[in-house]
């Protein structure tokens, strides 16, 4: 699934509440029609490495600022209930692997608004745009470690107010509440992707056109 650094955001207890026997759990992919299960399964891989937990392996994270150790889904629900948007700081080839559509939908349901990565798996980057999560890339030679980012900061992304003012592969400034500032490239790679984003995602873009037909 690529290199994941920080998740600013489990599913087994939830599946049990649906009266599914453990022997019938199977895989998340077999339950991709259930958005509640899939949202809880996002970032729930038992081999995931989250640097907010000092590289501890497992599906948990630290809720900032309380410092409480929670499953990723539970942490993101705390942020959503507080009206706080979240981001993901990631490494190389972020979200390589299967189920790349749900790898984008899950973070959307968890309240993620942007992903800043060293690089993206090609289809996943496009999927992020389609559900209105902003994909950004660190500049070459930079990453969360080299910039001294810890994942505990609040981030501000200086995007133009109007989508029409955003250019393909445009550089933008990202600042933190700790005084750090760095440049990222917004990975809108085609004008069609900008149109999707402007309409609120691929479904709001496509459905009106289908109704016209």
TATAPE-V438448 format. One record per residue. N is the residue number from 0. RES is the residue in one small letter. D_CENTER is the distance of its C-alpha to the mean C-alpha in Angstrom with 1 decimal. Layout:
# TATAPE-V438448
n: [N,N]
res: [RES,RES]
d_center: [D_CENTER,D_CENTER]
This chain:
# TATAPE-V438448
n: [0,1,2,3,4,5,6,7,8,9,10,11,12,13,14,15,16,17,18,19,20,21,22,23,24,25,26,27,28,29,30,31,32,33,34,35,36,37,38,39,40,41,42,43,44,45,46,47,48,49,50,51,52,53,54,55,56,57,58,59,60,61,62,63,64,65,66,67,68,69,70,71,72,73,74,75,76,77,78,79,80,81,82,83,84,85,86,87,88,89,90,91,92,93,94,95,96,97,98,99,100,101,102,103,104,105,106,107,108,109,110,111,112,113,114,115,116,117,118,119,120,121,122,123,124,125,126,127,128,129,130,131,132,133,134,135,136,137,138,139,140,141,142,143,144,145,146,147,148,149,150,151,152,153,154,155,156,157,158,159,160,161,162,163,164,165,166,167,168,169,170,171,172,173,174,175,176,177,178,179,180,181,182,183,184,185,186,187,188,189,190,191,192,193,194,195,196,197,198,199,200,201,202,203,204,205,206,207,208,209,210,211,212]
res: [x,x,x,x,x,x,x,x,x,x,x,x,x,x,x,x,x,x,x,x,x,x,x,x,x,x,x,x,x,x,x,x,x,x,x,x,x,x,x,x,x,x,x,x,x,x,x,x,x,x,x,x,x,x,x,x,x,x,x,x,x,x,x,x,x,x,x,x,x,x,x,x,x,x,x,x,x,x,x,x,x,x,x,x,x,x,x,x,x,x,x,x,x,x,x,x,x,x,x,x,x,x,x,x,x,x,x,x,x,x,x,x,x,x,x,x,x,x,x,x,x,x,x,x,x,x,x,x,x,x,x,x,x,x,x,x,x,x,x,x,x,x,x,x,x,x,x,x,x,x,x,x,x,x,x,x,x,x,x,x,x,x,x,x,x,x,x,x,x,x,x,x,x,x,x,x,x,x,x,x,x,x,x,x,x,x,x,x,x,x,x,x,x,x,x,x,x,x,x,x,x,x,x,x,x,x,x,x,x,x,x,x,x]
d_center: [12.7,13.0,13.0,10.4,11.7,10.3,8.0,8.7,8.6,16.9,17.7,21.3,22.9,21.5,22.9,26.1,26.4,26.5,29.5,28.2,30.2,28.5,30.3,28.6,25.0,24.6,21.1,17.8,18.5,21.7,20.2,17.6,19.7,19.0,15.8,16.6,16.9,13.8,11.6,13.4,13.2,9.4,9.4,13.1,14.6,17.8,17.6,14.2,15.0,13.5,15.5,15.4,17.9,19.8,18.6,19.6,18.6,17.3,14.7,15.2,14.2,16.1,16.0,16.8,19.6,21.4,20.8,20.7,19.4,17.5,15.6,11.8,12.2,15.2,13.8,11.1,14.1,16.1,13.9,13.9,17.6,18.2,16.6,14.2,10.9,8.2,6.2,5.3,8.6,9.2,12.5,14.3,13.5,9.9,9.6,13.3,15.1,15.7,14.0,11.6,11.7,10.6,7.9,6.5,8.5,7.8,4.5,6.7,9.5,8.3,8.2,5.0,6.8,6.1,5.3,8.8,10.2,13.8,13.5,11.6,13.0,14.8,14.1,10.4,10.3,12.6,10.8,7.8,10.9,12.6,10.5,10.4,7.0,8.7,8.7,11.0,13.2,15.3,19.0,20.9,22.1,19.5,16.6,15.5,18.7,21.1,20.0,20.5,17.1,16.9,13.7,16.1,16.4,15.6,14.3,15.8,15.0,18.3,17.7,20.9,21.5,22.5,20.5,23.9,24.0,20.8,22.1,20.6,19.1,19.9,19.7,18.5,19.1,16.6,18.6,18.2,20.5,22.2,23.6,21.6,21.0,19.7,19.1,16.2,16.4,14.5,14.0,15.6,18.1,20.3,22.0,21.0,17.2,18.3,20.3,17.5,15.4,18.7,19.5,16.3,14.9,16.8,18.5,20.0,21.1,22.8,24.3,26.7,28.0,28.6,30.5,32.7,33.7]
